[in-house]
Amino acid sequence: MFWIPYTVLGFAGALFLYRLLRGPSVPDRVFALDGVLVTVMSGILVGAADRATTVALIAVLLVALVGFVATAALARYVERRGA
């Protein structure tokens, strides 16, 4: 029964990747990158629930930390650029 969240997350990830590649502006691409990261974290959590394990929680924490740092750096870039 876990195919439903995998399908929804795959569709959402594809839409975010489209926006990341075709975004008209840098802020749109930053938002899309955040969406991709949230989708990846959600997929890891669904996989952990599917396998009934908590080992993947470390991976989710790592992706969240990298995503936060990347978002902060890109926000600073957008602020300085004036986009």
N, CA, C and O atoms as a Maestro MAE file, in Angstrom:
{
 s_m_m2io_version
 :::
 2.0.0
}

f_m_ct {
 s_m_title
 :::
 protein
 m_atom[332] {
  # First column is atom index #
  i_m_mmod_type
  r_m_x_coord
  r_m_y_coord
  r_m_z_coord
  i_m_residue_number
  s_m_chain_name
  s_m_pdb_residue_name
  s_m_pdb_atom_name
  i_m_atomic_number
  :::
  1 25 0.809 -1.195 0.000 1 A "MET " " N  " 7
  2 3 0.000 0.000 0.000 1 A "MET " " CA " 6
  3 2 0.858 1.268 0.000 1 A "MET " " C  " 6
  4 15 0.335 2.378 -0.096 1 A "MET " " O  " 8
  5 25 2.169 1.096 0.108 2 A "PHE " " N  " 7
  6 3 3.054 2.249 0.126 2 A "PHE " " CA " 6
  7 2 3.340 2.790 -1.266 2 A "PHE " " C  " 6
  8 15 4.124 3.730 -1.397 2 A "PHE " " O  " 8
  9 25 2.743 2.239 -2.296 3 A "TRP " " N  " 7
  10 3 2.974 2.746 -3.640 3 A "TRP " " CA " 6
  11 2 2.292 4.095 -3.850 3 A "TRP " " C  " 6
  12 15 2.716 4.871 -4.707 3 A "TRP " " O  " 8
  13 25 1.249 4.384 -3.084 4 A "ILE " " N  " 7
  14 3 0.546 5.658 -3.237 4 A "ILE " " CA " 6
  15 2 1.426 6.843 -2.829 4 A "ILE " " C  " 6
  16 15 1.558 7.786 -3.609 4 A "ILE " " O  " 8
  17 25 2.036 6.833 -1.628 5 A "PRO " " N  " 7
  18 3 2.909 7.972 -1.300 5 A "PRO " " CA " 6
  19 2 4.134 8.057 -2.201 5 A "PRO " " C  " 6
  20 15 4.595 9.155 -2.512 5 A "PRO " " O  " 8
  21 25 4.668 6.914 -2.625 6 A "TYR " " N  " 7
  22 3 5.805 6.949 -3.544 6 A "TYR " " CA " 6
  23 2 5.411 7.608 -4.866 6 A "TYR " " C  " 6
  24 15 6.195 8.372 -5.431 6 A "TYR " " O  " 8
  25 25 4.226 7.327 -5.358 7 A "THR " " N  " 7
  26 3 3.746 7.907 -6.605 7 A "THR " " CA " 6
  27 2 3.538 9.412 -6.464 7 A "THR " " C  " 6
  28 15 3.948 10.187 -7.328 7 A "THR " " O  " 8
  29 25 2.905 9.815 -5.380 8 A "VAL " " N  " 7
  30 3 2.655 11.241 -5.151 8 A "VAL " " CA " 6
  31 2 3.971 11.997 -4.991 8 A "VAL " " C  " 6
  32 15 4.135 13.084 -5.544 8 A "VAL " " O  " 8
  33 25 4.904 11.427 -4.240 9 A "LEU " " N  " 7
  34 3 6.196 12.080 -4.057 9 A "LEU " " CA " 6
  35 2 6.990 12.130 -5.360 9 A "LEU " " C  " 6
  36 15 7.686 13.111 -5.624 9 A "LEU " " O  " 8
  37 25 6.894 11.096 -6.163 10 A "GLY " " N  " 7
  38 3 7.566 11.104 -7.456 10 A "GLY " " CA " 6
  39 2 7.015 12.180 -8.377 10 A "GLY " " C  " 6
  40 15 7.770 12.860 -9.072 10 A "GLY " " O  " 8
  41 25 5.703 12.330 -8.379 11 A "PHE " " N  " 7
  42 3 5.075 13.367 -9.200 11 A "PHE " " CA " 6
  43 2 5.466 14.754 -8.702 11 A "PHE " " C  " 6
  44 15 5.796 15.634 -9.497 11 A "PHE " " O  " 8
  45 25 5.429 14.947 -7.386 12 A "ALA " " N  " 7
  46 3 5.811 16.244 -6.815 12 A "ALA " " CA " 6
  47 2 7.280 16.547 -7.094 12 A "ALA " " C  " 6
  48 15 7.631 17.680 -7.423 12 A "ALA " " O  " 8
  49 25 8.132 15.544 -6.964 13 A "GLY " " N  " 7
  50 3 9.543 15.736 -7.246 13 A "GLY " " CA " 6
  51 2 9.789 16.108 -8.699 13 A "GLY " " C  " 6
  52 15 10.639 16.948 -8.994 13 A "GLY " " O  " 8
  53 25 9.049 15.487 -9.603 14 A "ALA " " N  " 7
  54 3 9.192 15.810 -11.021 14 A "ALA " " CA " 6
  55 2 8.771 17.249 -11.304 14 A "ALA " " C  " 6
  56 15 9.421 17.944 -12.085 14 A "ALA " " O  " 8
  57 25 7.694 17.696 -10.677 15 A "LEU " " N  " 7
  58 3 7.253 19.077 -10.871 15 A "LEU " " CA " 6
  59 2 8.256 20.069 -10.296 15 A "LEU " " C  " 6
  60 15 8.527 21.107 -10.901 15 A "LEU " " O  " 8
  61 25 8.807 19.748 -9.124 16 A "PHE " " N  " 7
  62 3 9.823 20.628 -8.537 16 A "PHE " " CA " 6
  63 2 11.086 20.665 -9.396 16 A "PHE " " C  " 6
  64 15 11.690 21.724 -9.566 16 A "PHE " " O  " 8
  65 25 11.485 19.524 -9.933 17 A "LEU " " N  " 7
  66 3 12.654 19.501 -10.811 17 A "LEU " " CA " 6
  67 2 12.416 20.303 -12.085 17 A "LEU " " C  " 6
  68 15 13.321 20.973 -12.582 17 A "LEU " " O  " 8
  69 25 11.208 20.233 -12.605 18 A "TYR " " N  " 7
  70 3 10.875 21.045 -13.776 18 A "TYR " " CA " 6
  71 2 11.019 22.526 -13.453 18 A "TYR " " C  " 6
  72 15 11.594 23.283 -14.235 18 A "TYR " " O  " 8
  73 25 10.496 22.942 -12.299 19 A "ARG " " N  " 7
  74 3 10.593 24.344 -11.896 19 A "ARG " " CA " 6
  75 2 12.045 24.728 -11.628 19 A "ARG " " C  " 6
  76 15 12.448 25.860 -11.898 19 A "ARG " " O  " 8
  77 25 12.822 23.802 -11.105 20 A "LEU " " N  " 7
  78 3 14.233 24.066 -10.839 20 A "LEU " " CA " 6
  79 2 14.995 24.293 -12.138 20 A "LEU " " C  " 6
  80 15 15.857 25.170 -12.202 20 A "LEU " " O  " 8
  81 25 14.694 23.524 -13.161 21 A "LEU " " N  " 7
  82 3 15.403 23.651 -14.429 21 A "LEU " " CA " 6
  83 2 14.868 24.779 -15.306 21 A "LEU " " C  " 6
  84 15 15.634 25.407 -16.036 21 A "LEU " " O  " 8
  85 25 13.574 25.042 -15.245 22 A "ARG " " N  " 7
  86 3 12.954 26.008 -16.145 22 A "ARG " " CA " 6
  87 2 12.486 27.280 -15.451 22 A "ARG " " C  " 6
  88 15 11.829 28.114 -16.073 22 A "ARG " " O  " 8
  89 25 12.815 27.442 -14.172 23 A "GLY " " N  " 7
  90 3 12.337 28.603 -13.431 23 A "GLY " " CA " 6
  91 2 12.729 29.911 -14.078 23 A "GLY " " C  " 6
  92 15 13.869 30.062 -14.516 23 A "GLY " " O  " 8
  93 25 11.812 30.863 -14.148 24 A "PRO " " N  " 7
  94 3 12.152 32.108 -14.816 24 A "PRO " " CA " 6
  95 2 13.110 32.989 -14.010 24 A "PRO " " C  " 6
  96 15 13.768 33.860 -14.580 24 A "PRO " " O  " 8
  97 25 13.196 32.778 -12.710 25 A "SER " " N  " 7
  98 3 14.068 33.629 -11.903 25 A "SER " " CA " 6
  99 2 14.801 32.782 -10.860 25 A "SER " " C  " 6
  100 15 14.454 31.626 -10.618 25 A "SER " " O  " 8
  101 25 15.799 33.373 -10.264 26 A "VAL " " N  " 7
  102 3 16.589 32.671 -9.251 26 A "VAL " " CA " 6
  103 2 15.751 32.352 -8.006 26 A "VAL " " C  " 6
  104 15 15.860 31.241 -7.487 26 A "VAL " " O  " 8
  105 25 14.919 33.279 -7.502 27 A "PRO " " N  " 7
  106 3 14.086 32.911 -6.341 27 A "PRO " " CA " 6
  107 2 13.163 31.728 -6.612 27 A "PRO " " C  " 6
  108 15 12.918 30.922 -5.715 27 A "PRO " " O  " 8
  109 25 12.649 31.612 -7.833 28 A "ASP " " N  " 7
  110 3 11.827 30.445 -8.180 28 A "ASP " " CA " 6
  111 2 12.645 29.163 -8.092 28 A "ASP " " C  " 6
  112 15 12.148 28.134 -7.633 28 A "ASP " " O  " 8
  113 25 13.871 29.224 -8.521 29 A "ARG " " N  " 7
  114 3 14.737 28.047 -8.472 29 A "ARG " " CA " 6
  115 2 15.114 27.690 -7.045 29 A "ARG " " C  " 6
  116 15 15.232 26.509 -6.717 29 A "ARG " " O  " 8
  117 25 15.307 28.690 -6.189 30 A "VAL " " N  " 7
  118 3 15.602 28.425 -4.774 30 A "VAL " " CA " 6
  119 2 14.405 27.743 -4.123 30 A "VAL " " C  " 6
  120 15 14.565 26.784 -3.368 30 A "VAL " " O  " 8
  121 25 13.213 28.234 -4.415 31 A "PHE " " N  " 7
  122 3 12.000 27.615 -3.884 31 A "PHE " " CA " 6
  123 2 11.857 26.175 -4.378 31 A "PHE " " C  " 6
  124 15 11.477 25.288 -3.614 31 A "PHE " " O  " 8
  125 25 12.159 25.950 -5.637 32 A "ALA " " N  " 7
  126 3 12.076 24.603 -6.198 32 A "ALA " " CA " 6
  127 2 13.099 23.680 -5.560 32 A "ALA " " C  " 6
  128 15 12.813 22.506 -5.323 32 A "ALA " " O  " 8
  129 25 14.294 24.201 -5.277 33 A "LEU " " N  " 7
  130 3 15.305 23.386 -4.608 33 A "LEU " " CA " 6
  131 2 14.844 22.978 -3.213 33 A "LEU " " C  " 6
  132 15 15.059 21.840 -2.798 33 A "LEU " " O  " 8
  133 25 14.215 23.894 -2.492 34 A "ASP " " N  " 7
  134 3 13.648 23.546 -1.185 34 A "ASP " " CA " 6
  135 2 12.573 22.470 -1.321 34 A "ASP " " C  " 6
  136 15 12.494 21.551 -0.505 34 A "ASP " " O  " 8
  137 25 11.754 22.592 -2.352 35 A "GLY " " N  " 7
  138 3 10.717 21.582 -2.578 35 A "GLY " " CA " 6
  139 2 11.299 20.219 -2.886 35 A "GLY " " C  " 6
  140 15 10.791 19.201 -2.416 35 A "GLY " " O  " 8
  141 25 12.369 20.193 -3.677 36 A "VAL " " N  " 7
  142 3 13.036 18.924 -3.984 36 A "VAL " " CA " 6
  143 2 13.599 18.307 -2.707 36 A "VAL " " C  " 6
  144 15 13.471 17.104 -2.484 36 A "VAL " " O  " 8
  145 25 14.219 19.130 -1.875 37 A "LEU " " N  " 7
  146 3 14.792 18.609 -0.625 37 A "LEU " " CA " 6
  147 2 13.710 18.063 0.306 37 A "LEU " " C  " 6
  148 15 13.895 17.018 0.929 37 A "LEU " " O  " 8
  149 25 12.594 18.761 0.402 38 A "VAL " " N  " 7
  150 3 11.492 18.270 1.241 38 A "VAL " " CA " 6
  151 2 10.921 16.979 0.671 38 A "VAL " " C  " 6
  152 15 10.554 16.075 1.423 38 A "VAL " " O  " 8
  153 25 10.846 16.888 -0.647 39 A "THR " " N  " 7
  154 3 10.354 15.669 -1.277 39 A "THR " " CA " 6
  155 2 11.302 14.499 -1.023 39 A "THR " " C  " 6
  156 15 10.857 13.381 -0.761 39 A "THR " " O  " 8
  157 25 12.598 14.753 -1.099 40 A "VAL " " N  " 7
  158 3 13.582 13.696 -0.818 40 A "VAL " " CA " 6
  159 2 13.472 13.248 0.637 40 A "VAL " " C  " 6
  160 15 13.481 12.051 0.926 40 A "VAL " " O  " 8
  161 25 13.370 14.211 1.548 41 A "MET " " N  " 7
  162 3 13.233 13.843 2.965 41 A "MET " " CA " 6
  163 2 11.961 13.044 3.205 41 A "MET " " C  " 6
  164 15 11.972 12.072 3.961 41 A "MET " " O  " 8
  165 25 10.870 13.444 2.570 42 A "SER " " N  " 7
  166 3 9.612 12.708 2.725 42 A "SER " " CA " 6
  167 2 9.722 11.301 2.163 42 A "SER " " C  " 6
  168 15 9.197 10.354 2.749 42 A "SER " " O  " 8
  169 25 10.401 11.158 1.033 43 A "GLY " " N  " 7
  170 3 10.597 9.821 0.463 43 A "GLY " " CA " 6
  171 2 11.418 8.928 1.376 43 A "GLY " " C  " 6
  172 15 11.123 7.741 1.517 43 A "GLY " " O  " 8
  173 25 12.446 9.490 1.996 44 A "ILE " " N  " 7
  174 3 13.252 8.706 2.933 44 A "ILE " " CA " 6
  175 2 12.405 8.286 4.129 44 A "ILE " " C  " 6
  176 15 12.515 7.154 4.600 44 A "ILE " " O  " 8
  177 25 11.562 9.189 4.622 45 A "LEU " " N  " 7
  178 3 10.707 8.853 5.764 45 A "LEU " " CA " 6
  179 2 9.650 7.807 5.410 45 A "LEU " " C  " 6
  180 15 9.347 6.932 6.221 45 A "LEU " " O  " 8
  181 25 9.092 7.895 4.212 46 A "VAL " " N  " 7
  182 3 8.124 6.873 3.777 46 A "VAL " " CA " 6
  183 2 8.819 5.523 3.656 46 A "VAL " " C  " 6
  184 15 8.264 4.494 4.040 46 A "VAL " " O  " 8
  185 25 10.038 5.535 3.117 47 A "GLY " " N  " 7
  186 3 10.793 4.287 3.032 47 A "GLY " " CA " 6
  187 2 11.101 3.703 4.400 47 A "GLY " " C  " 6
  188 15 11.068 2.486 4.578 47 A "GLY " " O  " 8
  189 25 11.401 4.562 5.368 48 A "ALA " " N  " 7
  190 3 11.654 4.090 6.729 48 A "ALA " " CA " 6
  191 2 10.389 3.499 7.344 48 A "ALA " " C  " 6
  192 15 10.443 2.490 8.047 48 A "ALA " " O  " 8
  193 25 9.257 4.135 7.075 49 A "ALA " " N  " 7
  194 3 7.997 3.590 7.589 49 A "ALA " " CA " 6
  195 2 7.647 2.280 6.906 49 A "ALA " " C  " 6
  196 15 7.091 1.380 7.535 49 A "ALA " " O  " 8
  197 25 7.967 2.166 5.628 50 A "ASP " " N  " 7
  198 3 7.693 0.945 4.873 50 A "ASP " " CA " 6
  199 2 8.508 -0.227 5.416 50 A "ASP " " C  " 6
  200 15 8.011 -1.350 5.505 50 A "ASP " " O  " 8
  201 25 9.742 0.039 5.771 51 A "ARG " " N  " 7
  202 3 10.626 -1.019 6.279 51 A "ARG " " CA " 6
  203 2 10.617 -1.139 7.798 51 A "ARG " " C  " 6
  204 15 11.285 -2.008 8.359 51 A "ARG " " O  " 8
  205 25 9.865 -0.270 8.463 52 A "ALA " " N  " 7
  206 3 9.739 -0.259 9.927 52 A "ALA " " CA " 6
  207 2 11.104 -0.164 10.595 52 A "ALA " " C  " 6
  208 15 11.438 -0.958 11.474 52 A "ALA " " O  " 8
  209 25 11.896 0.836 10.156 53 A "THR " " N  " 7
  210 3 13.208 1.051 10.735 53 A "THR " " CA " 6
  211 2 13.399 2.535 11.026 53 A "THR " " C  " 6
  212 15 12.729 3.385 10.440 53 A "THR " " O  " 8
  213 25 14.307 2.831 11.924 54 A "THR " " N  " 7
  214 3 14.594 4.221 12.268 54 A "THR " " CA " 6
  215 2 15.987 4.648 11.819 54 A "THR " " C  " 6
  216 15 16.423 5.756 12.129 54 A "THR " " O  " 8
  217 25 16.681 3.789 11.101 55 A "VAL " " N  " 7
  218 3 18.037 4.093 10.656 55 A "VAL " " CA " 6
  219 2 18.040 5.279 9.691 55 A "VAL " " C  " 6
  220 15 18.993 6.057 9.680 55 A "VAL " " O  " 8
  221 25 17.017 5.424 8.904 56 A "ALA " " N  " 7
  222 3 16.963 6.470 7.882 56 A "ALA " " CA " 6
  223 2 16.774 7.860 8.482 56 A "ALA " " C  " 6
  224 15 16.925 8.856 7.774 56 A "ALA " " O  " 8
  225 25 16.453 7.949 9.749 57 A "LEU " " N  " 7
  226 3 16.240 9.258 10.349 57 A "LEU " " CA " 6
  227 2 17.518 10.086 10.367 57 A "LEU " " C  " 6
  228 15 17.457 11.314 10.308 57 A "LEU " " O  " 8
  229 25 18.657 9.441 10.447 58 A "ILE " " N  " 7
  230 3 19.927 10.153 10.388 58 A "ILE " " CA " 6
  231 2 20.104 10.766 9.001 58 A "ILE " " C  " 6
  232 15 20.583 11.894 8.880 58 A "ILE " " O  " 8
  233 25 19.727 10.044 7.970 59 A "ALA " " N  " 7
  234 3 19.822 10.561 6.606 59 A "ALA " " CA " 6
  235 2 18.895 11.759 6.422 59 A "ALA " " C  " 6
  236 15 19.266 12.725 5.755 59 A "ALA " " O  " 8
  237 25 17.719 11.713 6.991 60 A "VAL " " N  " 7
  238 3 16.785 12.832 6.894 60 A "VAL " " CA " 6
  239 2 17.358 14.056 7.605 60 A "VAL " " C  " 6
  240 15 17.251 15.174 7.101 60 A "VAL " " O  " 8
  241 25 17.954 13.853 8.750 61 A "LEU " " N  " 7
  242 3 18.572 14.955 9.471 61 A "LEU " " CA " 6
  243 2 19.702 15.574 8.662 61 A "LEU " " C  " 6
  244 15 19.839 16.796 8.617 61 A "LEU " " O  " 8
  245 25 20.502 14.743 8.028 62 A "LEU " " N  " 7
  246 3 21.607 15.228 7.207 62 A "LEU " " CA " 6
  247 2 21.091 16.026 6.005 62 A "LEU " " C  " 6
  248 15 21.623 17.095 5.704 62 A "LEU " " O  " 8
  249 25 20.073 15.528 5.324 63 A "VAL " " N  " 7
  250 3 19.500 16.245 4.177 63 A "VAL " " CA " 6
  251 2 18.890 17.573 4.641 63 A "VAL " " C  " 6
  252 15 19.004 18.577 3.938 63 A "VAL " " O  " 8
  253 25 18.251 17.592 5.805 64 A "ALA " " N  " 7
  254 3 17.662 18.830 6.314 64 A "ALA " " CA " 6
  255 2 18.736 19.868 6.621 64 A "ALA " " C  " 6
  256 15 18.560 21.050 6.323 64 A "ALA " " O  " 8
  257 25 19.828 19.443 7.204 65 A "LEU " " N  " 7
  258 3 20.909 20.379 7.517 65 A "LEU " " CA " 6
  259 2 21.555 20.927 6.245 65 A "LEU " " C  " 6
  260 15 21.819 22.126 6.152 65 A "LEU " " O  " 8
  261 25 21.808 20.071 5.281 66 A "VAL " " N  " 7
  262 3 22.384 20.523 4.011 66 A "VAL " " CA " 6
  263 2 21.405 21.462 3.301 66 A "VAL " " C  " 6
  264 15 21.818 22.467 2.721 66 A "VAL " " O  " 8
  265 25 20.138 21.143 3.344 67 A "GLY " " N  " 7
  266 3 19.136 22.002 2.718 67 A "GLY " " CA " 6
  267 2 19.058 23.366 3.368 67 A "GLY " " C  " 6
  268 15 18.900 24.373 2.678 67 A "GLY " " O  " 8
  269 25 19.166 23.413 4.679 68 A "PHE " " N  " 7
  270 3 19.130 24.693 5.378 68 A "PHE " " CA " 6
  271 2 20.321 25.557 4.995 68 A "PHE " " C  " 6
  272 15 20.170 26.747 4.720 68 A "PHE " " O  " 8
  273 25 21.505 24.955 4.978 69 A "VAL " " N  " 7
  274 3 22.710 25.709 4.624 69 A "VAL " " CA " 6
  275 2 22.635 26.186 3.173 69 A "VAL " " C  " 6
  276 15 23.001 27.323 2.875 69 A "VAL " " O  " 8
  277 25 22.165 25.325 2.275 70 A "ALA " " N  " 7
  278 3 22.048 25.709 0.867 70 A "ALA " " CA " 6
  279 2 21.032 26.829 0.683 70 A "ALA " " C  " 6
  280 15 21.274 27.750 -0.097 70 A "ALA " " O  " 8
  281 25 19.913 26.775 1.373 71 A "THR " " N  " 7
  282 3 18.904 27.813 1.267 71 A "THR " " CA " 6
  283 2 19.428 29.141 1.799 71 A "THR " " C  " 6
  284 15 19.191 30.189 1.198 71 A "THR " " O  " 8
  285 25 20.136 29.102 2.920 72 A "ALA " " N  " 7
  286 3 20.701 30.334 3.480 72 A "ALA " " CA " 6
  287 2 21.725 30.944 2.525 72 A "ALA " " C  " 6
  288 15 21.745 32.159 2.330 72 A "ALA " " O  " 8
  289 25 22.565 30.114 1.936 73 A "ALA " " N  " 7
  290 3 23.572 30.627 0.999 73 A "ALA " " CA " 6
  291 2 22.921 31.197 -0.251 73 A "ALA " " C  " 6
  292 15 23.318 32.260 -0.728 73 A "ALA " " O  " 8
  293 25 21.928 30.504 -0.785 74 A "LEU " " N  " 7
  294 3 21.254 31.003 -1.979 74 A "LEU " " CA " 6
  295 2 20.435 32.253 -1.696 74 A "LEU " " C  " 6
  296 15 20.331 33.126 -2.557 74 A "LEU " " O  " 8
  297 25 19.853 32.357 -0.506 75 A "ALA " " N  " 7
  298 3 19.121 33.568 -0.146 75 A "ALA " " CA " 6
  299 2 20.062 34.756 -0.058 75 A "ALA " " C  " 6
  300 15 19.709 35.859 -0.475 75 A "ALA " " O  " 8
  301 25 21.229 34.549 0.468 76 A "ARG " " N  " 7
  302 3 22.234 35.625 0.521 76 A "ARG " " CA " 6
  303 2 22.653 36.027 -0.899 76 A "ARG " " C  " 6
  304 15 22.823 37.212 -1.185 76 A "ARG " " O  " 8
  305 25 22.813 35.062 -1.765 77 A "TYR " " N  " 7
  306 3 23.175 35.335 -3.155 77 A "TYR " " CA " 6
  307 2 22.079 36.148 -3.837 77 A "TYR " " C  " 6
  308 15 22.371 37.120 -4.534 77 A "TYR " " O  " 8
  309 25 20.826 35.759 -3.641 78 A "VAL " " N  " 7
  310 3 19.717 36.466 -4.269 78 A "VAL " " CA " 6
  311 2 19.615 37.881 -3.703 78 A "VAL " " C  " 6
  312 15 19.328 38.824 -4.441 78 A "VAL " " O  " 8
  313 25 19.843 38.034 -2.417 79 A "GLU " " N  " 7
  314 3 19.771 39.364 -1.798 79 A "GLU " " CA " 6
  315 2 20.854 40.292 -2.361 79 A "GLU " " C  " 6
  316 15 20.589 41.458 -2.654 79 A "GLU " " O  " 8
  317 25 22.034 39.783 -2.504 80 A "ARG " " N  " 7
  318 3 23.130 40.612 -3.043 80 A "ARG " " CA " 6
  319 2 22.949 40.905 -4.520 80 A "ARG " " C  " 6
  320 15 23.326 41.971 -5.006 80 A "ARG " " O  " 8
  321 25 22.374 39.960 -5.220 81 A "ARG " " N  " 7
  322 3 22.178 40.125 -6.663 81 A "ARG " " CA " 6
  323 2 21.040 41.087 -6.955 81 A "ARG " " C  " 6
  324 15 21.053 41.787 -7.968 81 A "ARG " " O  " 8
  325 25 20.060 41.120 -6.069 82 A "GLY " " N  " 7
  326 3 18.928 42.006 -6.251 82 A "GLY " " CA " 6
  327 2 17.895 41.483 -7.220 82 A "GLY " " C  " 6
  328 15 17.264 42.256 -7.941 82 A "GLY " " O  " 8
  329 25 17.716 40.166 -7.244 83 A "ALA " " N  " 7
  330 3 16.772 39.571 -8.192 83 A "ALA " " CA " 6
  331 2 15.356 39.669 -7.704 83 A "ALA " " C  " 6
  332 15 14.435 39.216 -8.384 83 A "ALA " " O  " 8
  :::
 }
 m_bond[331] {
  # First column is bond index #
  i_m_from
  i_m_to
  i_m_order
  :::
  1 1 2 1
  2 2 3 1
  3 3 4 2
  4 3 5 1
  5 5 6 1
  6 6 7 1
  7 7 8 2
  8 7 9 1
  9 9 10 1
  10 10 11 1
  11 11 12 2
  12 11 13 1
  13 13 14 1
  14 14 15 1
  15 15 16 2
  16 15 17 1
  17 17 18 1
  18 18 19 1
  19 19 20 2
  20 19 21 1
  21 21 22 1
  22 22 23 1
  23 23 24 2
  24 23 25 1
  25 25 26 1
  26 26 27 1
  27 27 28 2
  28 27 29 1
  29 29 30 1
  30 30 31 1
  31 31 32 2
  32 31 33 1
  33 33 34 1
  34 34 35 1
  35 35 36 2
  36 35 37 1
  37 37 38 1
  38 38 39 1
  39 39 40 2
  40 39 41 1
  41 41 42 1
  42 42 43 1
  43 43 44 2
  44 43 45 1
  45 45 46 1
  46 46 47 1
  47 47 48 2
  48 47 49 1
  49 49 50 1
  50 50 51 1
  51 51 52 2
  52 51 53 1
  53 53 54 1
  54 54 55 1
  55 55 56 2
  56 55 57 1
  57 57 58 1
  58 58 59 1
  59 59 60 2
  60 59 61 1
  61 61 62 1
  62 62 63 1
  63 63 64 2
  64 63 65 1
  65 65 66 1
  66 66 67 1
  67 67 68 2
  68 67 69 1
  69 69 70 1
  70 70 71 1
  71 71 72 2
  72 71 73 1
  73 73 74 1
  74 74 75 1
  75 75 76 2
  76 75 77 1
  77 77 78 1
  78 78 79 1
  79 79 80 2
  80 79 81 1
  81 81 82 1
  82 82 83 1
  83 83 84 2
  84 83 85 1
  85 85 86 1
  86 86 87 1
  87 87 88 2
  88 87 89 1
  89 89 90 1
  90 90 91 1
  91 91 92 2
  92 91 93 1
  93 93 94 1
  94 94 95 1
  95 95 96 2
  96 95 97 1
  97 97 98 1
  98 98 99 1
  99 99 100 2
  100 99 101 1
  101 101 102 1
  102 102 103 1
  103 103 104 2
  104 103 105 1
  105 105 106 1
  106 106 107 1
  107 107 108 2
  108 107 109 1
  109 109 110 1
  110 110 111 1
  111 111 112 2
  112 111 113 1
  113 113 114 1
  114 114 115 1
  115 115 116 2
  116 115 117 1
  117 117 118 1
  118 118 119 1
  119 119 120 2
  120 119 121 1
  121 121 122 1
  122 122 123 1
  123 123 124 2
  124 123 125 1
  125 125 126 1
  126 126 127 1
  127 127 128 2
  128 127 129 1
  129 129 130 1
  130 130 131 1
  131 131 132 2
  132 131 133 1
  133 133 134 1
  134 134 135 1
  135 135 136 2
  136 135 137 1
  137 137 138 1
  138 138 139 1
  139 139 140 2
  140 139 141 1
  141 141 142 1
  142 142 143 1
  143 143 144 2
  144 143 145 1
  145 145 146 1
  146 146 147 1
  147 147 148 2
  148 147 149 1
  149 149 150 1
  150 150 151 1
  151 151 152 2
  152 151 153 1
  153 153 154 1
  154 154 155 1
  155 155 156 2
  156 155 157 1
  157 157 158 1
  158 158 159 1
  159 159 160 2
  160 159 161 1
  161 161 162 1
  162 162 163 1
  163 163 164 2
  164 163 165 1
  165 165 166 1
  166 166 167 1
  167 167 168 2
  168 167 169 1
  169 169 170 1
  170 170 171 1
  171 171 172 2
  172 171 173 1
  173 173 174 1
  174 174 175 1
  175 175 176 2
  176 175 177 1
  177 177 178 1
  178 178 179 1
  179 179 180 2
  180 179 181 1
  181 181 182 1
  182 182 183 1
  183 183 184 2
  184 183 185 1
  185 185 186 1
  186 186 187 1
  187 187 188 2
  188 187 189 1
  189 189 190 1
  190 190 191 1
  191 191 192 2
  192 191 193 1
  193 193 194 1
  194 194 195 1
  195 195 196 2
  196 195 197 1
  197 197 198 1
  198 198 199 1
  199 199 200 2
  200 199 201 1
  201 201 202 1
  202 202 203 1
  203 203 204 2
  204 203 205 1
  205 205 206 1
  206 206 207 1
  207 207 208 2
  208 207 209 1
  209 209 210 1
  210 210 211 1
  211 211 212 2
  212 211 213 1
  213 213 214 1
  214 214 215 1
  215 215 216 2
  216 215 217 1
  217 217 218 1
  218 218 219 1
  219 219 220 2
  220 219 221 1
  221 221 222 1
  222 222 223 1
  223 223 224 2
  224 223 225 1
  225 225 226 1
  226 226 227 1
  227 227 228 2
  228 227 229 1
  229 229 230 1
  230 230 231 1
  231 231 232 2
  232 231 233 1
  233 233 234 1
  234 234 235 1
  235 235 236 2
  236 235 237 1
  237 237 238 1
  238 238 239 1
  239 239 240 2
  240 239 241 1
  241 241 242 1
  242 242 243 1
  243 243 244 2
  244 243 245 1
  245 245 246 1
  246 246 247 1
  247 247 248 2
  248 247 249 1
  249 249 250 1
  250 250 251 1
  251 251 252 2
  252 251 253 1
  253 253 254 1
  254 254 255 1
  255 255 256 2
  256 255 257 1
  257 257 258 1
  258 258 259 1
  259 259 260 2
  260 259 261 1
  261 261 262 1
  262 262 263 1
  263 263 264 2
  264 263 265 1
  265 265 266 1
  266 266 267 1
  267 267 268 2
  268 267 269 1
  269 269 270 1
  270 270 271 1
  271 271 272 2
  272 271 273 1
  273 273 274 1
  274 274 275 1
  275 275 276 2
  276 275 277 1
  277 277 278 1
  278 278 279 1
  279 279 280 2
  280 279 281 1
  281 281 282 1
  282 282 283 1
  283 283 284 2
  284 283 285 1
  285 285 286 1
  286 286 287 1
  287 287 288 2
  288 287 289 1
  289 289 290 1
  290 290 291 1
  291 291 292 2
  292 291 293 1
  293 293 294 1
  294 294 295 1
  295 295 296 2
  296 295 297 1
  297 297 298 1
  298 298 299 1
  299 299 300 2
  300 299 301 1
  301 301 302 1
  302 302 303 1
  303 303 304 2
  304 303 305 1
  305 305 306 1
  306 306 307 1
  307 307 308 2
  308 307 309 1
  309 309 310 1
  310 310 311 1
  311 311 312 2
  312 311 313 1
  313 313 314 1
  314 314 315 1
  315 315 316 2
  316 315 317 1
  317 317 318 1
  318 318 319 1
  319 319 320 2
  320 319 321 1
  321 321 322 1
  322 322 323 1
  323 323 324 2
  324 323 325 1
  325 325 326 1
  326 326 327 1
  327 327 328 2
  328 327 329 1
  329 329 330 1
  330 330 331 1
  331 331 332 2
  :::
 }
}
